[in-house]
Amino acid sequence: MLRHVIAPTGRFTQAPNDIIRHPRLSPDARCLLLFLLSLPDTERLSFSEAAARAGIRNAAFQRAKSQLKEEGYAHEWRSQGPDGRWMTTQLVANQPLSAEQARAIRDGQATPTTVKPAVGEPSPRPVGRHPKTNTVKNTSPPPVPPTPRELIPDDLVEHAALVLASVSHTERKLRLTGRELKELAPLAADWLLRGATGRDLREELRNGLPDPVHHAASLIRDRLTRKLPEAPPIRARRPTPPRPRVAQMRECQGDHTQPLLFRPMGDEALCGGCRTERAAEAALSAPRMPVHSL
């Protein structure tokens, strides 16, 4: 295949290749997402209006929107205003967002540079579009770099995968595919490597879940990365010196010309020789029973 590509100098959209090659997004979903991302900041279109402009019919649009929401690229909320009218706020992003991340962007608590907030059309008046501003700084701490995969033992990765599988089976909102389990297992294993237990990991993933969870894998990845415990300090281990054999021995309390050390089996105070002599003396000094002849 030959390609002839000229980089545009204007009127272009920056879209990650992950969107164009996404295995779970239909062509209509990719088309709708790229169309939404191409809109200027001043454009206020709802998802349905953007789909109509892109030539996507209603049934295909509903499937496309559902896929985008499921993969974390699209989010929407319905709320009732002070006047009793219902409003819809919509947000589209060029990378998957968890429900928590999307709400933070909607509420102005975070402005990732890789996310383009768009488009919200309420009914009957336009509200809910997150204003684009460069004055808000992201004050969250930088993510802790994950432990390289080759440094995590395989058995620990397998154990972490079992923990994630138990969460996926018991929590309906956090259902994962086999591929997602395999991708997230090293991140979860890093928690176990840093001293967290399987119970700690399960509680951290289950607590405070949003409703609904649009993309379980993205939410779990975000929590595993953002809440990763600090690594314990590395301390040089000093080899434990072996106990001297004499420390395990005891001095016999019997009559000896010189002190005699022996290794006791319990709490006895006499060596084996003294105990044998004492037993023989006791047997000789014991009264004998008279023998009566018949």
JOHU-V330574 format. One record per residue. N is the residue number from 1. PSI is psi in degrees with one decimal (999 if undefined). NEAR is the number of other C-alpha atoms within 12 Angstrom. Layout:
N&PSI&NEAR ; N&PSI&NEAR
//
This chain:
1&130.1&3 ; 2&145.8&4 ; 3&138.1&5 ; 4&106.7&6 ; 5&128.0&6 ; 6&121.7&8 ; 7&125.4&10 ; 8&146.8&9 ; 9&-9.9&7 ; 10&164.7&9 ; 11&53.7&10 ; 12&163.3&15 ; 13&130.8&20 ; 14&113.0&25 ; 15&131.6&24 ; 16&148.4&19 ; 17&-23.3&14 ; 18&-30.1&19 ; 19&-47.8&29 ; 20&-34.1&22 ; 21&16.2&15 ; 22&125.4&22 ; 23&-20.2&14 ; 24&3.2&21 ; 25&130.9&27 ; 26&164.9&25 ; 27&-38.0&24 ; 28&-40.0&31 ; 29&-42.4&39 ; 30&-40.8&36 ; 31&-44.5&31 ; 32&-42.8&42 ; 33&-45.9&49 ; 34&-36.8&35 ; 35&-44.0&34 ; 36&-41.0&41 ; 37&-21.8&34 ; 38&-9.1&28 ; 39&143.7&27 ; 40&162.4&18 ; 41&-24.8&19 ; 42&-9.3&15 ; 43&132.2&21 ; 44&93.2&28 ; 45&142.8&34 ; 46&168.3&36 ; 47&-43.0&41 ; 48&-40.0&30 ; 49&-38.6&22 ; 50&-39.2&34 ; 51&-39.5&29 ; 52&-41.7&22 ; 53&-32.4&19 ; 54&-0.6&26 ; 55&23.7&18 ; 56&121.6&27 ; 57&170.6&20 ; 58&-48.8&19 ; 59&-44.1&16 ; 60&-34.0&23 ; 61&-42.5&30 ; 62&-41.5&21 ; 63&-41.7&24 ; 64&-45.3&32 ; 65&-39.5&39 ; 66&-40.8&27 ; 67&-42.6&29 ; 68&-39.8&39 ; 69&-38.8&36 ; 70&-34.9&31 ; 71&-3.6&36 ; 72&8.4&36 ; 73&-21.2&42 ; 74&143.5&44 ; 75&146.2&46 ; 76&150.5&37 ; 77&142.0&27 ; 78&135.0&18 ; 79&159.6&18 ; 80&125.5&17 ; 81&175.7&17 ; 82&-28.0&8 ; 83&5.3&10 ; 84&-4.5&10 ; 85&144.5&16 ; 86&139.1&20 ; 87&149.2&25 ; 88&126.6&27 ; 89&128.4&36 ; 90&146.6&38 ; 91&138.3&45 ; 92&144.9&44 ; 93&154.9&41 ; 94&9.7&35 ; 95&153.3&35 ; 96&137.7&37 ; 97&141.9&39 ; 98&167.5&35 ; 99&-36.7&36 ; 100&-43.8&29 ; 101&-41.8&35 ; 102&-41.4&40 ; 103&-35.9&29 ; 104&-39.3&21 ; 105&-41.1&35 ; 106&-39.1&34 ; 107&3.5&20 ; 108&19.7&23 ; 109&-9.7&21 ; 110&144.1&28 ; 111&76.0&28 ; 112&138.2&27 ; 113&-18.0&17 ; 114&4.8&18 ; 115&130.9&28 ; 116&106.0&38 ; 117&132.2&45 ; 118&-160.6&40 ; 119&141.2&41 ; 120&126.3&37 ; 121&107.9&29 ; 122&174.5&27 ; 123&123.3&21 ; 124&4.4&15 ; 125&150.2&18 ; 126&118.2&21 ; 127&172.4&29 ; 128&-0.8&34 ; 129&127.9&33 ; 130&121.5&32 ; 131&138.6&26 ; 132&124.7&22 ; 133&149.2&18 ; 134&7.1&12 ; 135&-15.3&11 ; 136&127.3&17 ; 137&144.3&14 ; 138&108.5&17 ; 139&4.9&11 ; 140&147.4&15 ; 141&149.6&12 ; 142&145.3&12 ; 143&145.1&17 ; 144&127.5&21 ; 145&132.0&18 ; 146&155.4&28 ; 147&134.0&24 ; 148&141.5&14 ; 149&-37.1&20 ; 150&-13.9&13 ; 151&-9.0&16 ; 152&125.3&24 ; 153&146.1&19 ; 154&-37.4&17 ; 155&-30.6&16 ; 156&-37.1&28 ; 157&-40.6&30 ; 158&-41.5&24 ; 159&-41.5&28 ; 160&-38.2&36 ; 161&-37.1&34 ; 162&-38.5&26 ; 163&-45.6&34 ; 164&-38.4&44 ; 165&-38.6&31 ; 166&-38.4&24 ; 167&-42.6&31 ; 168&-36.5&26 ; 169&-30.9&19 ; 170&-20.4&16 ; 171&111.1&20 ; 172&-32.0&19 ; 173&-15.6&26 ; 174&39.0&34 ; 175&133.2&28 ; 176&149.6&29 ; 177&167.4&18 ; 178&-37.7&17 ; 179&-40.3&13 ; 180&-38.3&24 ; 181&-42.7&33 ; 182&-37.3&23 ; 183&-33.7&23 ; 184&-16.6&36 ; 185&-43.1&35 ; 186&-35.3&35 ; 187&-42.4&42 ; 188&-34.5&48 ; 189&-30.3&41 ; 190&-34.6&40 ; 191&-47.0&41 ; 192&-35.9&34 ; 193&-27.5&31 ; 194&8.5&24 ; 195&-5.2&20 ; 196&149.8&26 ; 197&167.3&21 ; 198&-35.0&28 ; 199&-41.8&21 ; 200&-43.2&24 ; 201&-43.5&36 ; 202&-43.2&30 ; 203&-38.8&21 ; 204&-33.4&29 ; 205&-28.4&38 ; 206&-31.5&28 ; 207&138.9&19 ; 208&38.8&15 ; 209&139.1&23 ; 210&164.7&20 ; 211&111.7&19 ; 212&168.8&22 ; 213&114.2&31 ; 214&-32.9&34 ; 215&100.3&38 ; 216&-43.4&38 ; 217&-40.5&37 ; 218&-40.4&34 ; 219&-44.1&38 ; 220&-42.5&41 ; 221&-40.9&31 ; 222&-44.9&26 ; 223&-39.5&33 ; 224&-34.2&35 ; 225&-45.4&28 ; 226&-32.9&25 ; 227&19.7&27 ; 228&126.0&33 ; 229&155.8&28 ; 230&145.4&21 ; 231&138.7&18 ; 232&148.7&14 ; 233&142.4&9 ; 234&121.5&8 ; 235&138.0&7 ; 236&124.7&6 ; 237&125.3&7 ; 238&132.9&6 ; 239&136.8&6 ; 240&118.5&7 ; 241&140.1&7 ; 242&144.4&9 ; 243&132.6&9 ; 244&147.0&9 ; 245&-32.5&12 ; 246&-25.5&14 ; 247&-20.5&13 ; 248&4.4&15 ; 249&165.1&21 ; 250&149.3&22 ; 251&130.5&24 ; 252&139.5&24 ; 253&5.1&20 ; 254&-175.0&23 ; 255&113.3&16 ; 256&147.3&14 ; 257&-40.2&8 ; 258&156.1&10 ; 259&134.1&14 ; 260&125.2&21 ; 261&140.4&22 ; 262&160.3&25 ; 263&109.5&20 ; 264&150.2&19 ; 265&-23.5&13 ; 266&-125.4&12 ; 267&19.3&13 ; 268&147.3&18 ; 269&-5.3&21 ; 270&148.2&28 ; 271&174.1&27 ; 272&-39.0&21 ; 273&-44.1&19 ; 274&-38.0&21 ; 275&-36.3&19 ; 276&-44.0&14 ; 277&-44.0&16 ; 278&-39.1&17 ; 279&-39.1&15 ; 280&-42.7&13 ; 281&-40.5&12 ; 282&-36.4&12 ; 283&-37.6&12 ; 284&-34.5&11 ; 285&-6.5&10 ; 286&135.9&10 ; 287&140.1&8 ; 288&144.7&8 ; 289&132.6&6 ; 290&144.5&6 ; 291&121.6&6 ; 292&128.4&5 ; 293&147.5&4 ; 294&999&3
//
